[in-house]
């Protein structure tokens, strides 16, 4: 269920919108810490994480730098 809730990372294609397992693992803690109110809306989660860029963990921040 967590994988469904965290269909993150609008990066172009439909597959990229799901995020890789590694991307989801990197950002799951940040989603719960910073953007829990946006679950399960993937677009809102992505927007929230981008707004919170300065507060992201290094691993999740690296996902958004890709």
N, CA, C and O atoms as a GROMACS GRO file, in nm:
protein
  264
    1UNK      N    1   0.082  -0.119   0.000
    1UNK     CA    2   0.000   0.000   0.000
    1UNK      C    3   0.086   0.125   0.000
    1UNK      O    4   0.050   0.224  -0.064
    2UNK      N    5   0.198   0.124   0.069
    2UNK     CA    6   0.286   0.240   0.072
    2UNK      C    7   0.331   0.274  -0.069
    2UNK      O    8   0.337   0.392  -0.105
    3UNK      N    9   0.362   0.173  -0.150
    3UNK     CA   10   0.403   0.199  -0.288
    3UNK      C   11   0.296   0.271  -0.365
    3UNK      O   12   0.326   0.359  -0.446
    4UNK      N   13   0.170   0.237  -0.342
    4UNK     CA   14   0.061   0.306  -0.410
    4UNK      C   15   0.045   0.448  -0.359
    4UNK      O   16   0.015   0.538  -0.437
    5UNK      N   17   0.066   0.469  -0.231
    5UNK     CA   18   0.052   0.602  -0.175
    5UNK      C   19   0.163   0.695  -0.220
    5UNK      O   20   0.146   0.817  -0.223
    6UNK      N   21   0.276   0.637  -0.256
    6UNK     CA   22   0.393   0.718  -0.287
    6UNK      C   23   0.430   0.711  -0.434
    6UNK      O   24   0.548   0.702  -0.468
    7UNK      N   25   0.332   0.715  -0.520
    7UNK     CA   26   0.358   0.718  -0.663
    7UNK      C   27   0.403   0.860  -0.697
    7UNK      O   28   0.324   0.944  -0.739
    8UNK      N   29   0.532   0.884  -0.677
    8UNK     CA   30   0.589   1.018  -0.681
    8UNK      C   31   0.656   1.049  -0.814
    8UNK      O   32   0.657   0.969  -0.907
    9UNK      N   33   0.710   1.168  -0.817
    9UNK     CA   34   0.811   1.209  -0.913
    9UNK      C   35   0.760   1.223  -1.057
    9UNK      O   36   0.794   1.142  -1.144
   10UNK      N   37   0.681   1.323  -1.079
   10UNK     CA   38   0.639   1.353  -1.215
   10UNK      C   39   0.762   1.398  -1.293
   10UNK      O   40   0.807   1.511  -1.281
   11UNK      N   41   0.813   1.307  -1.372
   11UNK     CA   42   0.937   1.336  -1.445
   11UNK      C   43   0.924   1.310  -1.594
   11UNK      O   44   1.023   1.284  -1.662
   12UNK      N   45   0.803   1.318  -1.645
   12UNK     CA   46   0.788   1.301  -1.789
   12UNK      C   47   0.694   1.188  -1.825
   12UNK      O   48   0.575   1.210  -1.846
   13UNK      N   49   0.745   1.067  -1.832
   13UNK     CA   50   0.664   0.956  -1.878
   13UNK      C   51   0.580   0.898  -1.766
   13UNK      O   52   0.603   0.926  -1.648
   14UNK      N   53   0.483   0.819  -1.803
   14UNK     CA   54   0.395   0.756  -1.703
   14UNK      C   55   0.476   0.668  -1.609
   14UNK      O   56   0.449   0.665  -1.489
   15UNK      N   57   0.574   0.596  -1.661
   15UNK     CA   58   0.655   0.510  -1.576
   15UNK      C   59   0.738   0.593  -1.479
   15UNK      O   60   0.756   0.553  -1.364
   16UNK      N   61   0.790   0.706  -1.524
   16UNK     CA   62   0.871   0.790  -1.436
   16UNK      C   63   0.787   0.847  -1.323
   16UNK      O   64   0.839   0.871  -1.214
   17UNK      N   65   0.658   0.869  -1.346
   17UNK     CA   66   0.572   0.925  -1.244
   17UNK      C   67   0.561   0.831  -1.124
   17UNK      O   68   0.534   0.876  -1.013
   18UNK      N   69   0.579   0.705  -1.146
   18UNK     CA   70   0.574   0.608  -1.037
   18UNK      C   71   0.699   0.615  -0.951
   18UNK      O   72   0.694   0.582  -0.832
   19UNK      N   73   0.808   0.656  -1.007
   19UNK     CA   74   0.936   0.655  -0.935
   19UNK      C   75   0.990   0.513  -0.928
   19UNK      O   76   0.914   0.415  -0.930
   20UNK      N   77   1.119   0.503  -0.919
   20UNK     CA   78   1.181   0.372  -0.904
   20UNK      C   79   1.168   0.329  -0.758
   20UNK      O   80   1.142   0.412  -0.671
   21UNK      N   81   1.187   0.201  -0.731
   21UNK     CA   82   1.187   0.158  -0.591
   21UNK      C   83   1.290   0.233  -0.507
   21UNK      O   84   1.265   0.265  -0.391
   22UNK      N   85   1.406   0.261  -0.566
   22UNK     CA   86   1.510   0.334  -0.494
   22UNK      C   87   1.466   0.477  -0.463
   22UNK      O   88   1.491   0.527  -0.353
   23UNK      N   89   1.400   0.542  -0.558
   23UNK     CA   90   1.350   0.678  -0.535
   23UNK      C   91   1.244   0.680  -0.425
   23UNK      O   92   1.244   0.768  -0.339
   24UNK      N   93   1.156   0.583  -0.430
   24UNK     CA   94   1.051   0.576  -0.327
   24UNK      C   95   1.113   0.553  -0.189
   24UNK      O   96   1.072   0.615  -0.091
   25UNK      N   97   1.212   0.463  -0.181
   25UNK     CA   98   1.279   0.438  -0.053
   25UNK      C   99   1.350   0.564  -0.003
   25UNK      O  100   1.348   0.593   0.116
   26UNK      N  101   1.411   0.639  -0.094
   26UNK     CA  102   1.484   0.759  -0.055
   26UNK      C  103   1.392   0.866   0.000
   26UNK      O  104   1.430   0.940   0.092
   27UNK      N  105   1.271   0.877  -0.054
   27UNK     CA  106   1.183   0.988  -0.018
   27UNK      C  107   1.067   0.952   0.073
   27UNK      O  108   1.000   1.042   0.125
   28UNK      N  109   1.040   0.825   0.095
   28UNK     CA  110   0.928   0.788   0.181
   28UNK      C  111   0.935   0.853   0.319
   28UNK      O  112   0.833   0.907   0.364
   29UNK      N  113   1.048   0.852   0.387
   29UNK     CA  114   1.051   0.918   0.518
   29UNK      C  115   1.020   1.068   0.510
   29UNK      O  116   0.954   1.123   0.598
   30UNK      N  117   1.067   1.133   0.404
   30UNK     CA  118   1.041   1.275   0.388
   30UNK      C  119   0.893   1.301   0.358
   30UNK      O  120   0.837   1.401   0.404
   31UNK      N  121   0.831   1.213   0.283
   31UNK     CA  122   0.688   1.230   0.256
   31UNK      C  123   0.611   1.226   0.387
   31UNK      O  124   0.527   1.313   0.412
   32UNK      N  125   0.640   1.128   0.470
   32UNK     CA  126   0.568   1.118   0.597
   32UNK      C  127   0.602   1.233   0.692
   32UNK      O  128   0.516   1.279   0.767
   33UNK      N  129   0.725   1.280   0.687
   33UNK     CA  130   0.769   1.387   0.776
   33UNK      C  131   0.720   1.524   0.730
   33UNK      O  132   0.678   1.606   0.812
   34UNK      N  133   0.723   1.549   0.600
   34UNK     CA  134   0.697   1.683   0.549
   34UNK      C  135   0.564   1.700   0.476
   34UNK      O  136   0.511   1.811   0.470
   35UNK      N  137   0.511   1.592   0.421
   35UNK     CA  138   0.398   1.605   0.329
   35UNK      C  139   0.288   1.503   0.354
   35UNK      O  140   0.213   1.468   0.262
   36UNK      N  141   0.276   1.454   0.475
   36UNK     CA  142   0.178   1.348   0.505
   36UNK      C  143   0.036   1.390   0.470
   36UNK      O  144  -0.046   1.306   0.432
   37UNK      N  145   0.006   1.517   0.483
   37UNK     CA  146  -0.128   1.564   0.452
   37UNK      C  147  -0.165   1.554   0.305
   37UNK      O  148  -0.282   1.568   0.270
   38UNK      N  149  -0.067   1.530   0.219
   38UNK     CA  150  -0.091   1.521   0.075
   38UNK      C  151  -0.116   1.377   0.028
   38UNK      O  152  -0.160   1.355  -0.085
   39UNK      N  153  -0.089   1.279   0.113
   39UNK     CA  154  -0.110   1.139   0.077
   39UNK      C  155  -0.260   1.116   0.061
   39UNK      O  156  -0.335   1.157   0.149
   40UNK      N  157  -0.306   1.053  -0.044
   40UNK     CA  158  -0.239   0.975  -0.148
   40UNK      C  159  -0.221   1.048  -0.282
   40UNK      O  160  -0.196   0.982  -0.382
   41UNK      N  161  -0.234   1.180  -0.287
   41UNK     CA  162  -0.228   1.256  -0.412
   41UNK      C  163  -0.083   1.270  -0.458
   41UNK      O  164  -0.008   1.350  -0.403
   42UNK      N  165  -0.043   1.191  -0.557
   42UNK     CA  166   0.096   1.187  -0.602
   42UNK      C  167   0.145   1.323  -0.650
   42UNK      O  168   0.257   1.363  -0.620
   43UNK      N  169   0.063   1.394  -0.724
   43UNK     CA  170   0.104   1.526  -0.774
   43UNK      C  171   0.125   1.623  -0.657
   43UNK      O  172   0.221   1.700  -0.656
   44UNK      N  173   0.036   1.618  -0.560
   44UNK     CA  174   0.048   1.707  -0.444
   44UNK      C  175   0.171   1.670  -0.361
   44UNK      O  176   0.238   1.759  -0.308
   45UNK      N  177   0.201   1.542  -0.350
   45UNK     CA  178   0.321   1.499  -0.277
   45UNK      C  179   0.445   1.553  -0.347
   45UNK      O  180   0.534   1.608  -0.282
   46UNK      N  181   0.451   1.539  -0.478
   46UNK     CA  182   0.566   1.587  -0.553
   46UNK      C  183   0.582   1.737  -0.537
   46UNK      O  184   0.693   1.785  -0.514
   47UNK      N  185   0.473   1.810  -0.549
   47UNK     CA  186   0.478   1.956  -0.533
   47UNK      C  187   0.523   1.993  -0.392
   47UNK      O  188   0.602   2.085  -0.375
   48UNK      N  189   0.473   1.923  -0.293
   48UNK     CA  190   0.511   1.948  -0.155
   48UNK      C  191   0.659   1.924  -0.134
   48UNK      O  192   0.728   2.006  -0.073
   49UNK      N  193   0.710   1.814  -0.186
   49UNK     CA  194   0.852   1.784  -0.170
   49UNK      C  195   0.937   1.890  -0.238
   49UNK      O  196   1.041   1.929  -0.186
   50UNK      N  197   0.892   1.938  -0.353
   50UNK     CA  198   0.967   2.045  -0.420
   50UNK      C  199   0.965   2.173  -0.338
   50UNK      O  200   1.067   2.243  -0.331
   51UNK      N  201   0.853   2.205  -0.277
   51UNK     CA  202   0.844   2.324  -0.192
   51UNK      C  203   0.934   2.311  -0.069
   51UNK      O  204   0.987   2.410  -0.019
   52UNK      N  205   0.950   2.188  -0.023
   52UNK     CA  206   1.028   2.161   0.098
   52UNK      C  207   1.173   2.126   0.066
   52UNK      O  208   1.242   2.066   0.148
   53UNK      N  209   1.220   2.163  -0.052
   53UNK     CA  210   1.353   2.122  -0.100
   53UNK      C  211   1.462   2.141   0.004
   53UNK      O  212   1.548   2.054   0.019
   54UNK      N  213   1.461   2.251   0.076
   54UNK     CA  214   1.564   2.277   0.175
   54UNK      C  215   1.558   2.187   0.296
   54UNK      O  216   1.655   2.179   0.372
   55UNK      N  217   1.446   2.119   0.316
   55UNK     CA  218   1.429   2.031   0.432
   55UNK      C  219   1.440   1.883   0.398
   55UNK      O  220   1.428   1.798   0.486
   56UNK      N  221   1.464   1.852   0.271
   56UNK     CA  222   1.470   1.711   0.230
   56UNK      C  223   1.597   1.645   0.283
   56UNK      O  224   1.700   1.710   0.301
   57UNK      N  225   1.587   1.515   0.306
   57UNK     CA  226   1.705   1.438   0.341
   57UNK      C  227   1.799   1.438   0.220
   57UNK      O  228   1.754   1.459   0.107
   58UNK      N  229   1.928   1.416   0.242
   58UNK     CA  230   2.021   1.414   0.128
   58UNK      C  231   1.981   1.313   0.021
   58UNK      O  232   1.995   1.341  -0.098
   59UNK      N  233   1.932   1.197   0.061
   59UNK     CA  234   1.895   1.094  -0.036
   59UNK      C  235   1.778   1.140  -0.123
   59UNK      O  236   1.780   1.121  -0.245
   60UNK      N  237   1.677   1.198  -0.062
   60UNK     CA  238   1.561   1.244  -0.138
   60UNK      C  239   1.597   1.367  -0.221
   60UNK      O  240   1.552   1.379  -0.335
   61UNK      N  241   1.676   1.456  -0.169
   61UNK     CA  242   1.719   1.572  -0.245
   61UNK      C  243   1.791   1.528  -0.372
   61UNK      O  244   1.776   1.591  -0.477
   62UNK      N  245   1.870   1.422  -0.364
   62UNK     CA  246   1.941   1.371  -0.481
   62UNK      C  247   1.844   1.323  -0.588
   62UNK      O  248   1.872   1.335  -0.707
   63UNK      N  249   1.730   1.268  -0.546
   63UNK     CA  250   1.629   1.223  -0.642
   63UNK      C  251   1.580   1.341  -0.724
   63UNK      O  252   1.563   1.329  -0.845
   64UNK      N  253   1.559   1.455  -0.661
   64UNK     CA  254   1.507   1.571  -0.731
   64UNK      C  255   1.614   1.642  -0.812
   64UNK      O  256   1.581   1.727  -0.895
   65UNK      N  257   1.740   1.611  -0.791
   65UNK     CA  258   1.848   1.667  -0.870
   65UNK      C  259   1.871   1.589  -0.998
   65UNK      O  260   1.942   1.636  -1.087
   66UNK      N  261   1.813   1.472  -1.010
   66UNK     CA  262   1.833   1.386  -1.127
   66UNK      C  263   1.765   1.445  -1.248
   66UNK      O  264   1.770   1.387  -1.357
   0.00000   0.00000   0.00000
